[in-house]
Amino acid sequence: MIIVLKPDATKKDLEQVKKKIVSLGYKPHVIHGKTRKVIGAVGDERGKFILQTLESLPGVEKVVPILSPYKLASKEVKPVKTKIRVAPGVVIGGDELVVIAGPCSIENEKMLIETARFVKEKGAKILRGGAFKPRTSPYSFQGLERKGLKYLARAREVVGIPVITEVMNPGDVEMIAEVADILQVGARNVQNFALLKKLGKVKKPVLLKRGMMTTITEFLMSAEYIISSGNPRVILCERGIRTFENATRNTLDISAVAVLAERTHLPVIVDPSHATGYSRYVPAMAKAAVAAGADGLMIEVHPEPESALSDGPQSLDFPSFEKMMEELVPFVRAAGRTFSLAR
């Protein structure tokens, strides 16, 4: 249920409504709008109609049922898009298209810092780099783990760029949150509910990747786990789904960008690197994502893709990344957004 407060509702009115929601066995989530406050009451669906009694409380304008299965991620609760501040001057979900770029895996400190400097110079706002890597084969490179986190922290310090890295284990959340500005949930963990609940307790943004076989509703329900656990700072990432087509690694569901924009207030970015699996297709899909309304892009960049320890075929080299960023400019402008290109 959504409890809409009157424009002149006092702080005392708000606290009284929250207290009553808790007494009825539900959890209140306050959303601050421009003219009034809204409270989402989340809990057991079977007794939700008892919440209609809240209409009698001072300061309450109306109580409205939420029809979507994902309550707090729905536009029914918050019609205005959420803007997520990652670092000073870096906001995902605002007017600026935000580019996240860097290697799939952190291989060594020198390579990471070199890449961080380059992508920042060419307009990227956030550095990506995997310290812990989920791989299909147990014999593939699994990442440098704690040493990789150390290198990521060093790159953040030296280059002055916020960083994102993946977390796979609920027990690693606090450790990774000490370094990362954004914690990433990979496609394989989109329904790792223990991990999602744990991420709901941290005060850092979470980038949630869509699973290869995950429907949009299931995707938003996974976001709901994080939000309902206390963390509203969720960024959705479309990274391709598994279909019968094998010409690309996955099939980029570009329509998901438009569908998500219609259904949720959460910002949406696109990862064309994982979606296609081949660097030659990445620039075209990046442009398509911008045209579809994506709030950002996640691009794999490596100084020497041919020698990368993971996902080299889908990584852009430095000249290709620079060229793609330049080619994005007219698409960004046509989409009504701003863009930070090379200084």
C-alpha positions as CSV (number, residue, x, y, z in Angstrom):
1,M,0.0,0.0,0.0
2,I,1.0,3.6,-0.6
3,I,0.1,6.1,2.1
4,V,0.0,9.6,0.7
5,L,0.4,12.4,3.2
6,K,-1.2,15.8,2.9
7,P,1.1,18.7,1.8
8,D,0.7,20.3,5.3
9,A,1.4,17.0,7.2
10,T,3.7,17.6,10.2
11,K,6.7,15.5,11.3
12,K,4.5,14.3,14.2
13,D,1.9,13.1,11.7
14,L,4.6,11.2,9.8
15,E,5.9,9.5,12.9
16,Q,2.4,8.6,14.0
17,V,1.7,6.9,10.6
18,K,5.0,5.1,10.6
19,K,4.3,3.8,14.1
20,K,0.8,2.6,13.1
21,I,2.2,0.8,10.1
22,V,4.7,-1.1,12.2
23,S,2.0,-2.0,14.7
24,L,0.0,-3.6,11.9
25,G,3.0,-5.8,11.0
26,Y,4.3,-3.8,8.0
27,K,7.6,-2.0,7.3
28,P,7.4,1.7,6.4
29,H,9.6,3.2,3.6
30,V,9.4,7.0,3.4
31,I,9.8,8.6,0.0
32,H,10.3,12.4,0.0
33,G,8.6,14.1,-3.0
34,K,8.7,17.7,-4.1
35,T,5.4,18.7,-2.5
36,R,4.5,15.9,-0.2
37,K,5.8,12.7,1.5
38,V,4.7,9.2,0.5
39,I,5.1,6.1,2.7
40,G,5.3,2.6,1.2
41,A,4.0,0.0,3.6
42,V,5.5,-3.4,2.7
43,G,4.7,-6.8,4.2
44,D,2.3,-9.8,4.0
45,E,0.0,-9.3,1.1
46,R,-2.8,-11.2,2.7
47,G,-3.7,-8.6,5.3
48,K,-2.9,-5.5,3.3
49,F,-6.5,-4.1,3.3
50,I,-6.2,-3.4,7.1
51,L,-3.9,-0.6,6.0
52,Q,-7.0,1.3,4.7
53,T,-7.6,2.2,8.3
54,L,-4.7,4.6,8.1
55,E,-6.9,7.0,6.2
56,S,-8.4,8.1,9.5
57,L,-5.0,9.3,10.9
58,P,-4.1,13.1,10.9
59,G,-2.1,14.1,7.9
60,V,-3.1,11.2,5.7
61,E,-4.6,12.2,2.4
62,K,-5.3,8.7,0.9
63,V,-4.2,5.1,1.0
64,V,-3.7,3.4,-2.4
65,P,-2.9,-0.2,-3.2
66,I,0.3,-1.0,-5.1
67,L,-0.6,-3.3,-8.0
68,S,2.9,-4.2,-9.1
69,P,4.5,-7.3,-7.4
70,Y,7.6,-5.1,-7.0
71,K,6.4,-2.4,-4.6
72,L,9.2,-0.1,-3.8
73,A,10.9,-0.3,-7.3
74,S,7.6,0.6,-8.9
75,K,6.7,3.9,-10.4
76,E,3.4,3.6,-8.6
77,V,5.4,4.5,-5.4
78,K,7.7,7.0,-7.0
79,P,6.9,8.4,-10.4
80,V,10.0,10.5,-10.6
81,K,13.3,8.8,-11.6
82,T,15.8,8.1,-8.8
83,K,19.1,9.9,-9.1
84,I,22.0,8.1,-7.5
85,R,25.0,10.1,-6.4
86,V,28.1,7.9,-6.6
87,A,30.7,10.6,-5.9
88,P,31.0,14.4,-6.2
89,G,29.9,15.3,-9.7
90,V,28.9,11.7,-10.6
91,V,25.2,11.1,-10.7
92,I,23.5,8.1,-12.4
93,G,19.9,8.8,-13.5
94,G,20.3,12.5,-14.1
95,D,20.8,14.5,-17.3
96,E,24.4,13.2,-17.9
97,L,25.1,9.9,-19.6
98,V,27.5,8.2,-17.3
99,V,30.1,5.8,-18.8
100,I,31.7,3.1,-16.6
101,A,34.8,1.7,-18.2
102,G,37.8,-0.6,-17.4
103,P,39.1,-4.1,-17.6
104,C,37.0,-7.2,-17.0
105,S,39.6,-8.5,-14.5
106,I,42.2,-6.6,-12.5
107,E,45.5,-8.2,-13.6
108,N,48.1,-5.9,-12.0
109,E,48.4,-2.5,-10.5
110,K,50.3,-0.9,-13.4
111,M,47.7,-2.0,-16.0
112,L,44.8,-0.9,-13.9
113,I,46.1,2.6,-13.2
114,E,47.1,3.0,-16.8
115,T,43.6,2.1,-17.9
116,A,42.0,4.3,-15.2
117,R,43.9,7.3,-16.4
118,F,43.0,6.7,-20.0
119,V,39.3,6.1,-19.6
120,K,38.9,9.1,-17.3
121,E,40.8,11.3,-19.7
122,K,38.4,10.2,-22.5
123,G,35.2,10.9,-20.5
124,A,34.5,7.9,-18.4
125,K,33.2,8.8,-14.9
126,I,33.7,5.4,-13.1
127,L,36.4,2.7,-13.3
128,R,35.3,-0.9,-13.5
129,G,37.6,-3.8,-12.6
130,G,36.9,-7.3,-11.2
131,A,38.8,-8.5,-8.2
132,F,36.6,-11.6,-7.6
133,K,35.5,-13.2,-10.9
134,P,32.8,-15.8,-11.4
135,R,33.8,-18.0,-14.3
136,T,32.0,-20.8,-16.0
137,S,35.2,-23.0,-15.9
138,P,36.9,-23.7,-12.6
139,Y,40.2,-23.6,-14.6
140,S,39.7,-20.0,-15.8
141,F,41.3,-17.0,-14.1
142,Q,39.2,-16.3,-11.0
143,G,40.7,-12.8,-10.2
144,L,43.3,-11.5,-7.8
145,E,40.7,-11.3,-5.0
146,R,42.0,-9.3,-2.0
147,K,45.1,-8.2,-3.9
148,G,42.8,-7.0,-6.7
149,L,40.9,-4.9,-4.2
150,K,44.2,-3.3,-3.0
151,Y,45.0,-2.4,-6.6
152,L,41.5,-1.0,-7.1
153,A,41.8,1.2,-4.0
154,R,45.2,2.4,-5.3
155,A,43.8,3.3,-8.7
156,R,41.0,5.2,-7.1
157,E,43.5,7.2,-5.0
158,V,46.0,7.9,-7.7
159,V,43.6,8.7,-10.6
160,G,40.8,10.2,-8.5
161,I,38.0,8.2,-10.1
162,P,35.2,6.3,-8.3
163,V,35.3,2.5,-8.7
164,I,32.9,-0.4,-9.1
165,T,33.7,-4.1,-8.6
166,E,31.7,-7.3,-8.2
167,V,30.7,-9.0,-5.0
168,M,29.7,-12.7,-5.1
169,N,29.7,-13.8,-1.4
170,P,27.5,-12.3,1.3
171,G,30.5,-12.6,3.6
172,D,32.6,-10.3,1.4
173,V,30.1,-7.4,1.3
174,E,31.6,-5.3,4.1
175,M,35.2,-5.9,2.9
176,I,34.4,-4.8,-0.7
177,A,32.2,-1.9,0.5
178,E,35.3,-0.4,2.1
179,V,36.9,0.0,-1.3
180,A,34.1,0.2,-3.9
181,D,31.9,3.2,-4.6
182,I,29.4,0.8,-6.2
183,L,29.0,-2.9,-5.5
184,Q,28.1,-4.9,-8.5
185,V,25.9,-8.0,-8.6
186,G,26.7,-10.2,-11.6
187,A,24.2,-11.9,-13.8
188,R,24.8,-15.3,-12.1
189,N,23.9,-13.8,-8.7
190,V,20.8,-11.9,-9.7
191,Q,18.7,-14.3,-7.6
192,N,21.2,-14.9,-4.8
193,F,18.7,-13.7,-2.2
194,A,21.1,-14.0,0.7
195,L,23.5,-11.6,-1.1
196,L,20.7,-9.2,-2.1
197,K,19.4,-8.9,1.5
198,K,23.0,-8.3,2.7
199,L,23.5,-5.5,0.1
200,G,20.3,-4.0,1.4
201,K,22.1,-3.2,4.6
202,V,25.0,-1.3,3.1
203,K,25.1,2.4,2.4
204,K,26.6,2.2,-1.0
205,P,24.9,2.0,-4.5
206,V,24.4,-1.4,-5.9
207,L,24.5,-2.2,-9.6
208,L,22.3,-5.2,-10.3
209,K,22.9,-7.0,-13.6
210,R,20.0,-8.9,-15.3
211,G,20.4,-12.6,-15.4
212,M,20.8,-14.5,-18.7
213,M,17.4,-16.2,-18.2
214,T,15.7,-13.5,-16.0
215,T,12.4,-11.9,-17.0
216,I,12.0,-8.2,-16.4
217,T,9.5,-8.8,-13.6
218,E,12.0,-11.2,-11.9
219,F,14.7,-8.7,-12.4
220,L,12.7,-6.0,-10.6
221,M,11.8,-8.4,-7.9
222,S,15.5,-8.9,-7.2
223,A,15.9,-5.1,-7.0
224,E,13.0,-5.2,-4.6
225,Y,15.0,-7.5,-2.2
226,I,17.7,-4.9,-1.9
227,I,15.4,-1.9,-1.5
228,S,13.0,-3.6,1.0
229,S,16.1,-4.5,3.0
230,G,16.9,-0.9,3.4
231,N,19.0,0.3,0.5
232,P,17.2,2.3,-2.2
233,R,20.3,3.1,-4.2
234,V,19.9,0.4,-6.9
235,I,21.1,0.7,-10.5
236,L,19.7,-1.8,-13.1
237,C,22.0,-3.1,-15.8
238,E,20.8,-4.8,-19.0
239,R,23.7,-7.1,-20.2
240,G,22.1,-9.4,-22.7
241,I,19.9,-12.5,-22.3
242,R,20.4,-16.1,-23.6
243,T,18.5,-16.9,-26.8
244,F,18.9,-19.5,-29.5
245,E,21.1,-17.0,-31.4
246,N,24.9,-17.9,-31.3
247,A,26.3,-15.2,-33.5
248,T,26.8,-13.1,-30.4
249,R,27.6,-14.2,-26.8
250,N,24.2,-13.1,-25.6
251,T,21.3,-11.1,-27.2
252,L,21.1,-7.5,-26.1
253,D,17.5,-6.9,-25.1
254,I,17.4,-3.2,-26.0
255,S,13.7,-3.1,-25.6
256,A,14.2,-3.8,-21.9
257,V,15.6,-0.2,-21.5
258,A,12.2,1.2,-22.6
259,V,10.2,-1.3,-20.6
260,L,12.1,-0.6,-17.4
261,A,11.8,3.2,-17.9
262,E,8.0,2.6,-18.0
263,R,7.8,0.4,-15.0
264,T,10.5,1.6,-12.5
265,H,12.0,4.8,-11.2
266,L,15.4,3.1,-10.9
267,P,18.1,4.2,-13.3
268,V,19.1,1.8,-16.1
269,I,22.4,1.3,-17.8
270,V,23.5,-1.1,-20.6
271,D,26.6,-3.3,-20.8
272,P,27.1,-4.0,-24.6
273,S,30.4,-5.8,-23.9
274,H,28.9,-8.8,-22.2
275,A,25.8,-8.6,-24.3
276,T,27.6,-9.1,-27.6
277,G,30.9,-10.8,-26.6
278,Y,32.7,-9.1,-29.5
279,S,34.4,-5.7,-29.4
280,R,33.5,-4.9,-33.0
281,Y,29.8,-4.8,-32.0
282,V,30.1,-2.8,-28.9
283,P,30.1,0.7,-30.3
284,A,26.9,0.1,-32.3
285,M,25.1,-1.4,-29.3
286,A,26.3,1.5,-27.1
287,K,24.7,4.0,-29.5
288,A,21.5,1.9,-29.6
289,A,21.4,1.9,-25.8
290,V,21.8,5.7,-25.7
291,A,19.0,6.1,-28.3
292,A,16.8,3.8,-26.2
293,G,17.1,6.0,-23.2
294,A,19.8,4.3,-21.1
295,D,21.2,6.4,-18.2
296,G,24.7,5.0,-18.7
297,L,27.0,2.4,-20.3
298,M,29.4,-0.2,-18.9
299,I,32.3,-0.8,-21.4
300,E,35.2,-3.2,-21.0
301,V,38.5,-1.6,-21.9
302,H,41.9,-3.1,-21.9
303,P,45.3,-1.8,-23.1
304,E,46.0,-5.1,-24.8
305,P,42.8,-7.1,-25.3
306,E,44.7,-9.9,-27.1
307,S,46.6,-10.7,-23.9
308,A,43.8,-10.1,-21.4
309,L,43.3,-12.8,-18.7
310,S,39.5,-12.7,-19.2
311,D,37.0,-11.6,-21.8
312,G,39.6,-10.1,-24.2
313,P,37.5,-10.6,-27.3
314,Q,34.8,-8.3,-26.0
315,S,37.2,-5.6,-24.7
316,L,37.9,-2.4,-26.6
317,D,41.5,-1.3,-26.9
318,F,42.4,2.4,-26.1
319,P,42.0,3.8,-29.7
320,S,38.7,2.0,-30.1
321,F,37.3,3.3,-26.8
322,E,38.4,6.9,-27.7
323,K,36.7,6.6,-31.1
324,M,33.5,5.2,-29.6
325,M,33.3,8.0,-27.1
326,E,33.6,10.6,-29.9
327,E,30.9,8.8,-32.0
328,L,28.5,8.8,-29.1
329,V,28.3,12.6,-28.9
330,P,25.5,13.1,-31.5
331,F,23.5,10.2,-30.0
332,V,23.8,11.7,-26.6
333,R,22.6,15.1,-27.8
334,A,19.7,13.6,-29.7
335,A,18.6,11.8,-26.6
336,G,18.5,15.1,-24.7
337,R,21.4,14.3,-22.4
338,T,24.8,15.8,-21.6
339,F,28.1,14.1,-22.0
340,S,31.7,14.6,-20.7
341,L,34.1,13.9,-23.5
342,A,37.9,14.2,-23.5
343,R,39.3,17.3,-21.8
